[in-house]
Amino acid sequence: MTSLELTMTGADVLLSGEGLSCADLTIADGAIQAESAGRRVDLTGYLVLPGIIDLHGDGFERHIAPRRGAMKQMNEGILSVETELAANGITTAVLAQFYSWEGGVRGPEFAAQVFQAIAAVKESTVTDLIPQLRFETNMLEDYDGLARRIADWQVPYVVFNDHLPHDRLAQGKKPPRLTGQALKAGRNPDAHFEMLLNMHARRSEVPVAIEALSAELIEMGVRLGSHDDATAETRAWWRDRGICISEFPETLEAAETARSAGDHIILGSPNVVRGGSHKGNASAVELIAMGLCDALASDYHYPSPRRAALMLTKTGLLDLASAWALISSGPARVLDLQDRGTLAVGKRADLVILDAETHRVAATLAGGRVSYMSGDIAARFVG
């Protein structure tokens, strides 16, 4: 696939190891080059920044299933996701798909369709799409053969979740919204409740099952993370099993435990934009101020990574280079993507161009290919 060959001039560029400065940037053969080449494009009035790497986003659910049962062309849904990703400056996106007892768009059968669709369109997209499996750990009947299915689905990244309402189930009480949840999954509400009670009753069997599965996945080279770590002990337990990514830790002590052991910490950018967690968990801004964050992810809202980085800069908590690193070079390190994350010679030509005044996304390039372009900037590239 042909990539652009050109030299961008006049823009303020966030080069690797430097702050924002007016500099030329040349791209050719899908990478950043040391010497000028191709046509010169004047980008005065714009900022050129590393492309955003989104480590966890499930906002694509509304694209692939806008209404229950409405989406029949899964591939088209994934392609429409890419459009939104690119419009928000995201050049590498981890699509976080549930494998959950919740059923419906989060059930095992739907997950298989999503992963098959990602694999089917991957070669035709400009944005790099990486599938992530979010596995609900209490699904004990699903452990057998899961590693093989993960390999078949070409999933390189698995995160362990436990969203069972254990407190309510321990009291024998139905969780809130149970009826609606059951109907979305196509289950009788009473049968759904009984299933939850049975999974809760067998929770003591889960740790051994996780140990066996995680060992097998690590042997396969799959990257592993835990979700919503609530305590220091929980994070330590995961790490002892080789699960070294802490995704959205709920408390300061969980984040501190992760940092002390060198684990990667991913926080939600909507938490930054909102000024706090919508669930009352630890504030992402406070954790960032304490150095307890390696990367910010979109979580459920694709515009938020860009907005969060700019907000951290505007408030003076971080300079632009440090704030932008949380959505570019930081995520690249978490996934060991050594070919991207910074604007440096030899790196992939993944970049986002912002209007210097409004900070709106004007263009996005991934591997030197245009994935998004809008407004006046288009005339500069085609002129």
C-alpha atoms as one frame of an Amber mdcrd trajectory, in Angstrom:
protein
   0.000   0.000   0.000   1.376   3.376  -1.043   2.273   5.887   1.658   2.920
   9.600   1.259   6.343  11.053   0.520   6.560  14.668   1.600   8.159  17.188
   3.923   5.923  19.134   6.285   7.139  22.639   7.049   6.021  25.558   9.208
   4.221  23.502  11.854   5.088  23.207  15.531   6.242  19.592  15.870   6.565
  17.474  19.012   9.802  15.667  18.188  11.111  12.801  20.283  12.983  14.015
  23.362  12.111  17.632  22.690   9.321  20.057  23.386   7.104  21.620  20.768
   9.140  23.574  18.222   8.895  24.740  14.638  10.644  22.071  12.586  10.436
  20.231   9.293   9.195  16.642   9.350   9.725  14.287   6.422   7.849  11.050
   5.850   8.451   8.436   3.150   8.017   4.682   2.848   5.686   4.776   5.845
   8.357   6.079   8.224   9.910   9.322   9.466  13.032  10.230   7.510  16.201
  12.131   8.366  16.507  13.920   5.013  13.980  16.047   3.173  12.116  14.263
   0.419   9.092  14.690  -1.781   6.854  17.693  -2.062   6.957  20.364   0.649
   3.648  21.044   2.425   3.267  24.236   4.432   1.495  23.456   7.724   1.867
  26.854   9.346  -0.862  27.185  11.960  -0.885  23.495  12.860   0.647  21.194
  15.477   2.126  17.838  14.463   2.086  15.254  17.262   2.672  11.502  17.543
  -0.381   9.433  16.641  -2.511   8.352  19.590  -2.220   4.740  20.746  -5.407
   3.707  22.518  -4.789   0.740  24.826  -8.399  -0.016  25.712 -11.627   1.105
  24.108 -15.050  -0.489  23.944 -16.779   2.484  22.310 -16.988   0.391  19.146
 -19.953  -1.552  20.547 -22.392   1.045  19.218 -20.934   0.651  15.732 -21.204
  -3.125  15.514 -24.550  -3.397  17.318 -26.353  -0.036  17.292 -29.523  -1.866
  18.288 -29.990  -5.383  19.552 -29.956  -7.676  16.534 -29.642  -4.793  14.077
 -26.088  -5.309  12.874 -25.768  -8.079  10.333 -22.607  -6.925   8.539 -19.978
  -7.088  11.272 -17.147  -6.141   8.902 -18.909  -2.902   7.981 -19.292  -2.101
  11.661 -15.557  -2.479  12.269 -14.780  -0.270   9.266 -17.067   2.431  10.638
 -15.195   2.213  13.943 -11.976   3.060  12.108 -13.551   6.255  10.826 -14.270
   7.450  14.363 -10.851   6.390  15.611  -9.063   8.298  12.856 -11.210  11.395
  13.349  -9.959  11.463  16.928  -6.258  11.120  16.072  -5.975   7.447  17.017
  -3.529   5.533  14.825  -3.334   2.301  16.859  -6.436   1.053  18.638  -6.954
  -1.841  21.026 -10.565  -2.944  20.593 -11.629  -4.325  23.973 -14.250  -7.023
  23.449 -16.044  -8.629  26.367 -16.302 -12.402  26.786 -18.918 -12.290  29.468
 -21.843 -14.005  31.167 -23.744 -10.806  30.343 -24.449 -12.277  26.918 -25.667
 -10.343  23.904 -22.961  -8.073  22.467 -20.745  -9.156  25.369 -21.295 -12.887
  25.050 -18.845 -15.525  23.779 -20.595 -16.050  20.440 -20.606 -12.336  19.671
 -16.947 -12.050  20.713 -16.015 -14.703  18.165 -17.778 -12.722  15.433 -16.015
  -9.500  16.432 -12.566 -11.077  16.378 -13.253 -12.722  13.039 -14.377  -9.371
  11.616 -11.273  -7.562  12.899  -9.062 -10.198  11.274 -11.043  -9.966   8.047
 -10.695  -6.197   7.617  -7.284  -5.668   9.237  -5.361  -5.629   5.972  -7.703
  -3.053   4.457  -7.649  -0.519   7.298  -5.163   2.301   7.739  -5.519   2.380
  11.518  -3.773  -0.524  13.244  -6.543  -2.497  14.980  -5.509  -4.799  17.845
  -8.113  -7.105  19.425  -8.283  -7.494  23.195 -10.289 -10.163  25.012 -11.888
  -9.096  28.288 -12.532 -12.412  29.992 -14.951 -12.726  32.908 -13.099 -14.988
  35.307 -16.148 -16.655  36.875 -17.070 -18.411  33.627 -15.522 -21.671  34.760
 -17.149 -23.724  32.003 -15.320 -21.657  29.372 -11.697 -22.142  30.462 -11.278
 -25.441  28.651  -9.976 -24.723  25.163 -10.058 -20.937  25.606  -6.329 -20.524
  24.932  -6.727 -22.325  21.617  -9.668 -20.128  20.669  -7.660 -17.020  21.580
  -4.909 -18.187  19.230  -7.439 -18.857  16.459  -8.894 -15.360  16.932  -5.391
 -13.811  16.673  -5.841 -12.015  19.998  -2.488 -10.863  21.469  -3.833  -9.189
  24.614  -6.138 -10.580  27.312  -7.478  -8.803  30.386  -9.153 -10.558  33.303
 -12.378  -9.059  34.671 -14.792  -9.897  37.457 -18.005  -7.907  37.194 -20.180
 -10.289  39.209 -22.122  -8.360  41.895 -20.729 -10.555  44.660 -22.031  -8.460
  47.551 -25.636  -8.721  46.385 -25.320 -12.362  45.446 -23.850 -13.226  48.852
 -27.072 -11.904  50.345 -29.184 -13.824  47.866 -30.500 -10.570  46.426 -31.085
  -9.817  42.789 -28.707  -7.184  41.394 -30.126  -3.935  40.027 -31.161  -4.017
  36.351 -31.126  -7.831  36.343 -34.302  -8.173  34.268 -33.104  -5.851  31.513
 -29.706  -7.508  31.487 -31.266 -10.964  31.194 -33.563  -9.948  28.354 -30.657
  -8.400  26.415 -28.867 -11.734  26.766 -31.975 -13.617  25.608 -32.443 -15.315
  28.976 -35.296 -15.756  31.373 -34.604 -13.371  34.318 -34.988 -16.164  36.876
 -32.607 -18.405  34.928 -30.159 -15.516  34.630 -30.253 -14.927  38.382 -29.706
 -18.622  39.057 -26.685 -18.581  36.740 -25.179 -15.655  38.648 -25.774 -17.389
  41.984 -24.077 -20.558  40.728 -21.027 -18.653  39.485 -20.787 -16.819  42.784
 -21.017 -20.101  44.720 -18.068 -21.517  42.748 -15.833 -18.462  43.128 -13.276
 -20.431  45.180 -12.462 -22.485  42.061 -11.555 -19.418  40.020  -7.964 -18.759
  41.205  -6.704 -22.197  40.188  -8.400 -21.876  36.810  -6.826 -18.454  36.246
  -3.379 -19.775  37.138  -3.577 -22.556  34.562  -4.980 -20.325  31.819  -2.574
 -17.439  32.419   0.421 -19.800  32.369  -0.729 -21.196  29.027  -1.304 -17.737
  27.563   2.075 -16.457  28.743   3.700 -19.455  27.069   1.904 -18.422  23.871
   3.289 -14.883  24.150  -0.067 -13.255  24.939   0.103 -10.033  26.944  -1.990
 -10.141  30.140  -3.654  -7.557  32.346  -6.087  -7.282  35.229  -9.021  -4.894
  35.370 -10.231  -2.717  38.261  -7.677  -3.789  40.890  -9.228  -2.726  44.203
  -6.520  -3.583  46.729  -2.760  -3.924  47.032  -3.204  -7.642  47.691  -5.216
  -8.125  44.531  -2.605  -6.426  42.357   0.176  -8.455  43.970  -1.770 -11.669
  43.345  -2.091 -10.908  39.642   1.566  -9.949  39.301   2.702 -13.176  40.957
   1.011 -14.964  38.076   2.780 -12.923  35.422  -0.114 -10.539  34.839   1.751
  -7.241  34.868  -0.669  -4.693  33.420  -3.025  -2.983  35.855  -5.950  -1.606
  33.892  -7.930   1.112  35.680  -6.881   0.418  39.314  -9.693   1.542  41.586
  -7.600   2.692  44.543  -4.398   4.531  45.343  -2.965   1.519  47.178  -3.508
  -0.758  44.168  -1.781   1.751  41.885   1.109   2.221  44.318   1.590  -1.540
  44.540   1.689  -1.764  40.768   4.237   1.042  40.515   6.503  -0.379  43.237
   6.785  -3.633  41.294   7.250  -2.021  37.905   3.849  -3.057  36.573   2.223
  -0.965  33.874  -0.691   1.250  34.944  -3.429   2.238  32.488  -5.997   4.861
  33.485  -9.145   6.054  31.768  -8.982   9.373  29.939 -12.705  10.066  30.563
 -11.794  10.063  34.270  -9.417  12.951  33.530 -11.886  14.834  31.359 -14.734
  14.415  33.854 -12.533  15.386  36.781 -13.071  12.035  38.479 -14.356   8.494
  38.144 -18.055   8.066  37.361 -17.989   5.117  39.800 -16.289   6.979  42.635
 -12.913   5.273  42.189  -9.501   6.915  42.505  -9.076  10.155  40.570  -6.947
   9.693  37.466  -5.677  13.268  37.765  -4.436  12.630  41.298  -2.768   9.366
  40.274  -1.086  11.094  37.324   0.178  13.857  39.612   1.747  11.152  41.780
   3.451   9.504  38.812   1.129   6.498  38.919   0.179   6.303  35.255   1.917
   4.904  32.180  -0.893   5.390  29.702  -4.350   6.865  29.261  -6.981   4.908
  27.325 -10.247   5.957  25.725 -12.228   3.438  27.803 -15.648   4.183  26.305
 -15.121   7.583  24.592 -12.707   7.979  21.668 -12.326  11.795  21.824 -11.132
  11.631  25.434  -7.414  10.711  25.042  -6.668  13.866  23.047  -8.854  15.985
  25.317  -7.290  14.545  28.475  -3.717  15.198  27.327  -4.548  18.771  26.371
  -6.399  19.310  29.645  -3.416  18.079  31.684  -1.292  20.596  29.777  -3.750
  23.460  30.127  -4.027  23.014  33.890  -0.240  23.010  34.214  -0.056  19.556
  35.763   2.199  18.346  32.920   3.967  19.927  29.991   2.705  18.956  26.548
   5.464  16.420  25.919   4.759  14.588  29.178   0.987  14.729  28.781   1.069
  13.569  25.154   3.424  10.732  26.103   0.549   9.231  28.127  -1.323   8.635
  24.865   1.602   7.878  22.554   5.009   6.682  23.756   3.634   5.416  27.081
   1.091   3.074  25.485   3.733   1.968  22.977   5.943   0.824  25.859   3.076
  -1.024  27.554   2.504  -3.118  24.431   6.198  -3.162  23.450   5.408  -1.499
  20.121   8.941  -0.329  19.463   8.219   1.030  15.986   5.851   3.818  17.049
   4.862   6.278  19.767   7.292   9.123  19.003   8.236  11.323  16.073  11.772
  10.065  15.565  13.739   9.004  12.508  12.943   5.418  11.583   9.671   5.251
  13.499   6.372   4.631  11.749   4.863   7.779  10.294   1.966   7.741  12.756
   0.939  11.299  13.485  -1.986  13.545  14.239  -2.193  17.134  13.022  -4.139
  19.580  15.192  -5.301  23.098  14.438  -2.975  25.176  16.607  -5.764  27.482
  17.734  -8.726  25.161  18.287  -6.798  21.904  18.863  -9.311  20.091  16.685
  -8.023  17.141  14.668  -7.307  18.311  11.133  -5.626  15.149   9.843  -4.428
  11.740  10.975  -1.779   9.612   9.258  -0.932   6.018  10.128   2.096   4.431
   8.536   2.331   7.483   6.282  -1.172   6.924   4.897  -4.049   9.317   5.453
  -6.775   7.864   7.649  -8.548  11.187   8.251  -8.432  14.697   6.834 -10.964
  17.500   7.090 -11.298  21.186   6.342  -8.768  23.679   5.064  -5.742  21.437
   5.594  -6.807  19.208   2.715  -6.042  21.979   0.209  -2.476  22.174   1.499
  -1.879  18.482   0.903  -3.451  18.309  -2.549  -2.400  21.741  -3.767
